Each structure stands twice: as C-alpha cells, then as structure tokens.
Amino acid sequence: MCLIVLAVGVDRRWPLVVAANRDEFRDRPSAALAPWPGGRVVAGRDLAAGGTWLGVTRDGRFAAVTNFRDPAARRVGVRSRGALVAAFLEGDDRAEDHARSAVAARAAYADFNLLVGDREGLWYASSARAESRPVAPGLHALSNHLLGTPWPKARRALAGLSAALSQIDPVPALLAVLDDAGHPDPATLPDTGVGPERERLLGAVRIEAPGYGTRSSTVLLSGPAGTRIIERRHDGPEPRITRLSW
C-alpha cells in the first residue's frame, strides 16, 4: 500500500475502519482479494514475491504495509516487505511481538512501514526509525513516510475518513475518498528525492502515472458485529469490486 487511513476505536459500530490504496508498477502481477488456501486469511496476493499488501483473518488479525520512500537508501537482494504481512496473517504471534521482530529483522527487507493488529491492539513498526509502538485510538494516516506525517494526500484522506464515519454506511464515501485523483499545490509537497514532477504525480490520493499507479483500493470495517472488506481493482478498463463479509 502507499496510502492508509484508519480510525481506531472511534466508531462504536466498527472499532477498526481502514481505507487504503495500493500503488504499484502496472506490470507487477497480482491476484485479487480472496480467501487463501485453508480459508483463514483473506487478502490479495503479490504474484511476483508471494506476499501481500493488506489482509485480514477470520479470527480478527489485520496487517498492512507501505514502503518508505527514500531513493538514496534503496537496496537490492532483500526480501519483499509483503512477506511481513503474510507471515503475521498466517502465523499466531502477538501483534506486539511481530512488530518488534520486524524491526529487529529490518535489514533483511525492503524499507517498510508495517501495521499489525489482533484482539489485543494495533501496532506500528518502522524500518526507517527502527521502532515499534502501539497505535493509539484516533484517526491516523500512513503514506510513504512515518505514521502521522502530514503529507497533503494524507490530510485530504483523513478529512474524508472523518466525514465518512458520520454516514450510516461509510463504504461508498470511503471509496470516493480513495478515488480522489486531484493534485495538491506543488508548494505543499514533500521533497523525497524523486523530482518535482514525480512528487506531483505521487501527491494524489489515487495515482495515475505512466506505468505506475493505484492498482486497488480497499475498505475494511471490523467490529463485534463482524467484518466487511471491499476491494476495488483498477487493473482493467472498468473497476472490478470484490465484497466479502463474515
């Protein structure tokens, strides 16, 4: 993923609300949201490296990852960050323990921001800061820098998330938030080392760039009454939507 906004303990109906866009090279193969073999894990699949960018389990686990954008720190010969998500979803270790383990093993993976949650709480792990910490109740945004970094796209998506929570069914509003392809004022954009034009293209909530862009959008609502997860894929001429609930 390259943009995740989430509400933790804000909505009584849905203590965890997530809206996220996966941005990726368009020629990288992937599979749509679906139950994995055995039925416990529900996630998309990166068919190039075998991991995933976001997923849940039927027994209350959640995980998602973004990259940390720093071209100067790019390394080769490391494992895909999506393996950290898959390992948590398929495993049984506590979210806190997995976040700490990910930080300890950070040199083996492409740079990452990792979110992992279970019934005990939600945790954040950063390879860039070599830290892990619990995520407090409230509204949060995570893009390609640290959790809470107020990039323009993060602020726009957070405002949309806040408004969507007032709806009886927040899903349509959240999907609309994730479909925002507007570009912010160039003067407000960060300098992450990719050049002004690339910063402009990457500054949209939904990215449309040559050979790269938002491949899928995901909305997750999870609470005592159950779980709903919706994925809208942008890989074809028309968006394709998958809806699962339990």
N, C-alpha and C positions, 0 to 999 in steps of 0.2 A: 504494500500500500504506500501511497505517497501523501495521503491526507486522511486523518481520522479525527472525528469529533465525537465526544461521548459525554453522556450525562450519567453520573454515578450517584445513586441514592437521592436523586432529585424528584423523580416521578414515582408516586406510590404504586401505580399500576405496573410500571416497568423500572425496577431499580437499576437496570443497565440498559441504556439506549446508545447504540453506536451507528454512525453514518460514516462511510469510508469509500474513497476512490482508490482503485489500483491503477497506477500509471506504469507503463512498461513498453518496451520495444514491441512493435506490432507483429514482428515475425517470430517472437518467442512463443512457442506452443503452450497452450494451457487447456485445462478441462473445466467445465462449468461447475458451479455449486451442485453438490450431490452427496449422498451418503457414501462413505468409503467402505471397503470390504469389512464385514462384521457389523456395520450399521451404527457403531458408537459415534464416530466422527462425521461431521457434516462440514464440508469445505470444498473450495475449488482446488485445483491441483496444477502446480507448475510442472509441465511435462518435460522441461529441459533438465531440471535438477531434482524433481521429485517431492519438493516441499510444498508449502502453501503460504499465502499472504495473510489469510484470515480464516478462522474457523471456530466451530463450537462443538461440544459433545452433548449427547442426550442426558448426561448426568451433571451438567452445569459448569463445564470448563469452557473458557474463552481464551483465544490468543490471536494476536495480530502483530505485524511488523512493518516498519518503514525503513528505508535506507537513510543514512546520514550523509548529506551532500557535501563532499569536500574532495574535488578532483585531485588536489595535491596529495591526498592520503590514500588514493586508490591502490589496491594491492591485487596481485594475481596469485592463483594457486590456492585460494582459500575456499572454504565451504559456503554454500548458499545460505543466506540468512533465513530463508524459508524453512530450513531444516530445524531451526529452533522452535518454530511454531508447530510443525508436525510432531516433533518429539514431545512437546508438552501435551498436545491433544491426545496422542496415542499412549502417553505414559500415565503415571499415578503420583508423581511427586507434587508436593505442595507448590502453589504459585510463588510463594516467597523463596523457596529453595531453588526453583527453576530459574527465577530471575537472578539470584546470586550466582548460580552455576554458569549462567550465560555470560555474566560479566567476567567470571574467572577464566572462561574459555574464549574470551573475545578475540584473541589473536588468531584463532582458527577460522573465523568467519568474516565475511564481508561486513563492513561497518553497519550497525543496526541500532534502531530504537525498537524495543520489544515490550509489548503489553501482554501479561498473562494473568488470568483470573480464575478463581474457584470459589467455592461457597464461603471461604474464609476471607476473601478480599481480592482486590486487584493490585497488581504490582507492575512497575515500570523499570526497565533495565536499559542502560545506555552504554554502548561500547566507547563512544567519544569521551564521556566523562568517567568511565569505569565505575559506575554507580548503579545501585538498585534501591528502590524506595517504594513504599505503598502509595497508591493514588488516593487522595482524599476525596470525600464526597464533593460534588460540584460539577461544573461544566469544564471540559478540558479539550484542548486541540493539540494534535501532533502531526507535524509535516516532516520535512527533511532536515530538521534541526532538533533541538531538545524539546521535551514535553513542556508546553506552555509558551514557547517562543512565539511572539505576536506577529507573525508574518501576515500581510494583508489577506491572503486566501484563508488563513486560519481564523482571522477575525470575522470575515464575511460568513464563513461556515458556522462559526459559533453563534452569531446573531440569528442565523437561520434555524439552528438547532433549538435555541431558546424559544423562538416563535412557534416552532413545530410542536413543542411539548404542550402547548395550550390547546391543541386540536384533539378531538375525540379519537381520531385515528391519525397519528402523526406520520404514517408511512408516505402518503402522497407528498406532503410538504418536505419531508426529508429527501425523497428522491429528487424533488425540484431543487433543493439546496445543492445536491451533488451534481446537478446538470448545469450549473452556472458557469458559462464559458467566457464571461466578461474579464477584461484585463484591468488590473489596478493602475493607478497613476505610477509611471516609472520611478518618480522621485521617492515613492514609499517602499520600493522593492529592496530586498537584501542584496548584498554582493557576495555570492558564494563561489565566485571564480569561474563562472561559465559564460560571462559576457552579457552585455545589456539586452541583446535581442533574445537570447536563450532565457534570461531571467524573466523577460516579459512573457514569453510563451509558457514558462513553468509557473507563472504567477496566477494563472486562472485556477479556479476550483476544478473544473473539468478541462483537461488539457487536450488541445488539438494541434499537433506539430508534425512535420514531415517524419514519417517512420516511427513516431513515438506518440503516446498519448494515454488518455484514460481508457483502459480496456474494460473495466467493470466497475459498477457501483454496488455497494452492499449496505443494507439497513438491517440492524439486529435489535429486537426488543426481547428482553428476558426478565422474567419475574415469577412470583409464586404461582401465577395462573398458567404459566407455560412459556414457550419460546416461539418467536416468529423470526424468520430470516428470509430476506428477499434479495436476490441478485439481479441486476440489470446489466447485461453484457452489450458492449459496443463494438463487437468484432465483425458484424455483418452490415448489410445495407440498412437493416432495421434493428433497433434494440430488441434483445430477447430477455424475457423475465422468467426467473425461477422463484417460486414461493414454496417454502416448507414451514411446517409448524408441528409442535407436539406438546 
